[in-house]
Amino acid sequence: MDQEADDQDRYRAPALDKGLDIIELLAATADGLSQAEIAKALTRSPNEIYRMLDRLVRRNYVRRTPEDRYELTLRLFELAHARPPLNRLINQATPVLRSFALLAEQAVHLVIRDRNILVVVTQVDSPGYWNVSVRVGSRLGLLHTGSGHVFMAFATPEERLLMLEEQDPGNPASLTPELKNRLDQVRRQGHEMMPSAQVSGVFNISVPIFGPLGTVIAALTCPYTQRLDKQGTPDMEQALNLLKQAGRELSQRP
């Protein structure tokens, strides 16, 4: 027993222990705790845990409420279930994306938010011999993409500010009145439709995919281009309706 205790002491990581103590304490608390309450429960000074709390908030394991209390986010839950649900989502989404591409005659891609970076995880080309598509593995920005607007539109005000800060730590973009109004509009109408900031003549149509807890777990985006060589193809409004239908179908799946 003494040897085991010596080994445990030898490999201690006090900073890690402190962070885990905070996470375990908050996991056992229903309504969150203030910084002073956390310090008292862990028999530490408020200054001693301030930096640890700050890092946990910035890494999205803990959130700070408007009442200046701290509570756990779903980050640990997401990490524990990250890979199997992602694979399942891609498997379930692929036939839906193929159906959309066939009916809309447009390319479409699926985007997830991975540690505040938007990543294209699967993509389906249009059935024609040409299309505008985004490569799987591409990283997208929050501010100037339809997918980014969808994720921000359905986030809480606190989450929006944190998302902006994590895009460029130390020099975060501001949530301007124009952007806030735009995001509020996206939330009301349930989609984003905006000219591409990267390619002329392309309109990004994006819709959310909701998880079982009502949060946005992914976004579907169609980089819509108007066909000039073929009559009778679905217009932008028809493509939007088809994309919304695909988003609803994926949101309803367990």
C-alpha positions as CSV (number, residue, x, y, z in Angstrom):
1,M,0.0,0.0,0.0
2,D,2.8,2.4,0.9
3,Q,4.5,1.7,-2.4
4,E,1.3,2.4,-4.3
5,A,0.8,5.7,-2.4
6,D,4.4,6.7,-3.2
7,D,3.8,5.9,-7.0
8,Q,0.6,8.0,-7.0
9,D,2.5,10.9,-5.4
10,R,5.4,10.6,-7.7
11,Y,3.2,11.0,-10.9
12,R,0.9,13.7,-9.6
13,A,-0.1,16.5,-11.9
14,P,-1.5,19.2,-9.5
15,A,-2.9,21.4,-12.3
16,L,-4.7,18.5,-13.9
17,D,-6.0,17.4,-10.6
18,K,-7.4,20.9,-9.9
19,G,-9.2,21.0,-13.2
20,L,-10.7,17.5,-12.7
21,D,-11.8,18.4,-9.2
22,I,-13.7,21.4,-10.7
23,I,-15.3,19.3,-13.4
24,E,-16.3,16.6,-10.9
25,L,-17.7,19.1,-8.5
26,L,-19.8,20.9,-11.2
27,A,-21.0,17.5,-12.5
28,A,-22.6,16.9,-9.1
29,T,-24.3,20.3,-9.0
30,A,-27.6,21.0,-10.6
31,D,-27.7,24.8,-10.6
32,G,-24.0,25.7,-11.1
33,L,-21.7,27.4,-8.6
34,S,-20.0,30.7,-8.2
35,Q,-16.2,31.0,-8.1
36,A,-16.3,31.5,-4.4
37,E,-18.5,28.5,-3.8
38,I,-16.2,26.3,-6.0
39,A,-13.2,27.5,-4.0
40,K,-14.9,26.9,-0.7
41,A,-16.0,23.4,-1.7
42,L,-12.5,22.5,-2.8
43,T,-10.8,24.3,0.1
44,R,-8.8,26.5,-2.2
45,S,-8.6,30.3,-2.5
46,P,-10.7,32.0,-5.3
47,N,-7.5,33.3,-6.9
48,E,-6.1,29.8,-7.0
49,I,-8.8,28.4,-9.2
50,Y,-9.4,31.6,-11.3
51,R,-7.0,30.6,-14.1
52,M,-8.2,27.1,-14.2
53,L,-11.8,28.2,-14.5
54,D,-10.9,30.6,-17.2
55,R,-9.2,27.8,-19.3
56,L,-12.1,25.5,-18.8
57,V,-14.5,28.2,-20.0
58,R,-12.3,29.0,-23.0
59,R,-12.0,25.3,-23.9
60,N,-15.9,25.0,-23.7
61,Y,-15.9,22.4,-20.9
62,V,-17.5,25.0,-18.5
63,R,-19.8,27.9,-19.3
64,R,-20.2,31.1,-17.3
65,T,-23.9,32.0,-16.8
66,P,-25.3,35.6,-16.9
67,E,-25.7,35.2,-13.1
68,D,-21.9,34.8,-12.8
69,R,-22.1,31.1,-12.0
70,Y,-20.3,28.2,-13.6
71,E,-21.8,25.0,-15.0
72,L,-20.7,22.2,-17.2
73,T,-21.4,22.3,-20.9
74,L,-22.1,19.1,-23.0
75,R,-18.5,19.1,-24.2
76,L,-17.5,15.9,-22.2
77,F,-20.7,14.2,-23.4
78,E,-19.8,15.1,-27.0
79,L,-16.3,13.8,-26.6
80,A,-17.4,10.6,-25.1
81,H,-19.7,9.9,-28.0
82,A,-17.8,11.7,-30.7
83,R,-16.7,9.1,-33.1
84,P,-19.6,6.6,-33.3
85,P,-22.2,9.3,-33.7
86,L,-20.2,11.1,-36.4
87,N,-19.8,7.9,-38.4
88,R,-23.5,7.2,-37.9
89,L,-24.4,10.7,-39.0
90,I,-22.4,10.4,-42.2
91,N,-23.8,7.0,-42.9
92,Q,-27.4,8.2,-42.4
93,A,-26.8,11.5,-44.3
94,T,-25.1,10.0,-47.4
95,P,-28.3,8.6,-49.0
96,V,-30.2,11.7,-48.1
97,L,-27.6,13.9,-49.7
98,R,-27.6,11.8,-52.8
99,S,-31.3,12.1,-53.1
100,F,-31.1,15.9,-52.7
101,A,-28.3,16.1,-55.3
102,L,-30.4,14.1,-57.8
103,L,-33.6,16.1,-57.3
104,A,-32.0,19.5,-57.0
105,E,-29.3,18.9,-59.6
106,Q,-26.8,20.6,-57.2
107,A,-23.9,19.6,-55.1
108,V,-24.3,19.5,-51.3
109,H,-22.0,19.0,-48.3
110,L,-22.4,18.2,-44.6
111,V,-20.6,20.4,-42.0
112,I,-19.9,19.7,-38.3
113,R,-18.4,22.0,-35.7
114,D,-15.3,20.4,-34.2
115,R,-13.7,22.4,-31.4
116,N,-15.1,25.6,-32.9
117,I,-13.8,24.8,-36.4
118,L,-16.3,24.0,-39.1
119,V,-15.3,20.9,-41.0
120,V,-16.8,19.4,-44.2
121,V,-17.2,15.7,-43.3
122,T,-19.0,14.4,-46.4
123,Q,-20.0,15.8,-49.9
124,V,-22.1,14.6,-52.8
125,D,-21.7,16.0,-56.4
126,S,-24.5,17.0,-58.6
127,P,-25.5,14.3,-61.2
128,G,-24.3,16.4,-64.1
129,Y,-20.8,16.5,-65.5
130,W,-19.9,19.7,-63.6
131,N,-20.6,21.2,-60.3
132,V,-19.3,23.6,-57.6
133,S,-18.3,21.5,-54.5
134,V,-16.3,21.8,-51.3
135,R,-13.6,19.2,-50.6
136,V,-14.1,16.8,-47.7
137,G,-11.9,17.9,-44.8
138,S,-12.1,21.6,-45.7
139,R,-12.2,24.0,-42.8
140,L,-14.8,26.8,-43.0
141,G,-15.1,30.1,-41.2
142,L,-18.0,31.2,-39.0
143,L,-18.6,34.8,-40.3
144,H,-18.7,34.5,-44.0
145,T,-20.3,31.1,-44.7
146,G,-23.8,29.9,-44.7
147,S,-22.9,26.9,-42.5
148,G,-21.2,29.3,-40.0
149,H,-24.3,31.5,-39.8
150,V,-26.5,28.5,-39.1
151,F,-24.3,27.4,-36.2
152,M,-24.2,30.9,-34.7
153,A,-27.9,31.6,-35.3
154,F,-29.0,28.7,-33.1
155,A,-26.4,29.3,-30.4
156,T,-27.1,31.2,-27.2
157,P,-25.8,34.8,-27.0
158,E,-23.0,33.6,-24.6
159,E,-22.1,30.8,-27.0
160,R,-22.0,33.2,-29.9
161,L,-19.5,35.4,-28.2
162,L,-17.3,32.4,-27.2
163,M,-17.4,31.1,-30.8
164,L,-16.2,34.5,-32.0
165,E,-13.5,34.7,-29.4
166,E,-12.2,31.2,-30.2
167,Q,-12.0,32.0,-33.9
168,D,-9.1,34.4,-33.1
169,P,-8.1,34.2,-29.5
170,G,-6.9,37.6,-28.2
171,N,-8.4,39.4,-31.2
172,P,-12.0,38.2,-31.6
173,A,-14.4,39.6,-34.2
174,S,-17.2,41.7,-32.8
175,L,-20.8,40.7,-33.0
176,T,-22.0,43.8,-35.0
177,P,-25.6,44.9,-35.0
178,E,-25.8,43.9,-38.7
179,L,-24.5,40.4,-38.0
180,K,-26.8,40.0,-35.0
181,N,-29.8,41.0,-37.1
182,R,-28.7,38.6,-39.8
183,L,-28.3,35.7,-37.3
184,D,-31.7,36.5,-35.8
185,Q,-33.2,36.4,-39.3
186,V,-31.6,33.0,-40.0
187,R,-33.0,31.6,-36.8
188,R,-36.5,32.9,-37.5
189,Q,-36.6,31.6,-41.1
190,G,-34.7,28.3,-40.3
191,H,-32.1,28.7,-43.1
192,E,-29.4,30.9,-44.6
193,M,-29.3,32.0,-48.2
194,M,-26.4,34.3,-49.1
195,P,-23.9,35.0,-51.9
196,S,-20.7,33.1,-51.6
197,A,-17.9,35.1,-50.2
198,Q,-15.4,33.0,-52.1
199,V,-16.9,32.3,-55.6
200,S,-18.8,34.7,-57.8
201,G,-22.2,33.6,-59.0
202,V,-22.7,31.0,-56.2
203,F,-25.3,31.2,-53.5
204,N,-24.8,29.2,-50.3
205,I,-28.1,27.7,-49.0
206,S,-27.7,26.2,-45.5
207,V,-30.0,24.5,-43.1
208,P,-29.5,23.1,-39.6
209,I,-29.6,19.5,-38.5
210,F,-30.8,19.2,-34.9
211,G,-29.7,16.6,-32.4
212,P,-31.9,14.9,-29.8
213,L,-31.2,17.7,-27.3
214,G,-32.4,20.4,-29.7
215,T,-29.0,21.7,-30.5
216,V,-27.5,22.1,-33.9
217,I,-25.1,19.1,-34.5
218,A,-24.5,19.8,-38.2
219,A,-25.4,22.0,-41.2
220,L,-26.3,21.0,-44.7
221,T,-25.1,23.5,-47.4
222,C,-25.8,23.6,-51.1
223,P,-23.5,25.9,-53.1
224,Y,-26.3,26.7,-55.6
225,T,-25.4,27.7,-59.2
226,Q,-27.9,28.5,-61.9
227,R,-27.8,26.3,-64.9
228,L,-27.6,28.2,-68.3
229,D,-27.3,25.1,-70.5
230,K,-30.4,23.2,-69.3
231,Q,-34.0,24.3,-68.9
232,G,-36.4,23.1,-66.2
233,T,-33.9,22.5,-63.5
234,P,-35.0,23.4,-59.9
235,D,-34.6,27.1,-59.1
236,M,-33.1,28.4,-55.9
237,E,-36.4,28.4,-54.0
238,Q,-37.1,24.8,-55.0
239,A,-33.5,23.8,-54.0
240,L,-34.1,25.5,-50.6
241,N,-37.3,23.5,-50.0
242,L,-35.5,20.2,-50.9
243,L,-32.6,21.1,-48.6
244,K,-35.0,21.9,-45.7
245,Q,-36.7,18.5,-46.3
246,A,-33.3,16.8,-46.1
247,G,-32.5,18.7,-42.9
248,R,-35.8,17.7,-41.3
249,E,-35.3,14.0,-42.3
250,L,-31.9,13.9,-40.7
251,S,-32.9,15.8,-37.6
252,Q,-35.7,13.2,-37.0
253,R,-33.3,10.2,-37.1
254,P,-32.1,8.8,-33.7
